[in-house]
Amino acid sequence: MSRPRVTALLALVALGVAAMGMRFALAQPGIAQESAAGFAADVRFATIDVYVNSPEPLAAWQFELSEATGAMAVVGVENGESEAFAGTPHYDLDAVTQGRAERIIVADYSLGESAELPVGRTRIATVHVRLTGAREPAFELQLIAAGNADGLPIDAAAVFELQEGRAE
C-alpha cells in the first residue's frame, strides 16, 4: 500500500473510533447534560462589599481579601460610598486583568480634612469576583491598616457582605 493510502486509512479509523466514543458517551443517561449543566452551575459571579467601622475620621485604609478553598478569582474593584475615597482604590490591576487575582490587597487614602472623612460604618470598596465550584466559599478579610488624618493608626474593624448573583 502506498503512503497516502495508509495515512488516509489511519485517519478514517481514528475518526471512526472518535465517533464511536461520542456515541457511547451520548448514549449514557445524562452525561452530556450533566457536563454542560455542571459547568454552568459551578461558575457564578458575586460582589463583596467591604466595610470599615471606625470610631474616628478614616483617612487611609488597606485590606486583604482571600478565599480559602481556591474558588475565587477577582474580576474587578470599585470605590465605596464616601466622597473622601471617590476614585478607584489602589490594587494590582494587571493581576485582575490577567485572571491571576486569587487574593487581593486593596488600599486608598484621602488628604481631606478630618471633617470631610467618614466616621462609623462605611463601605470602602466593592470587590467583584467569579466563584467556581459547588461549595460555599470561605472568604477571609483582614484589615491591614486604618489611619486618621494625622497618619496615626485607628482601632477599626472590617467586615464584608456577599451579594451573589448581582449583575453590575
Summary of the structure (lengths in Angstrom):
residues: 168
radius of gyration: 25.2
end to end distance: 63.2
largest distance: 90.4
contacts: 456
relative contact order: 0.26
helix: 29%
strand: 40%
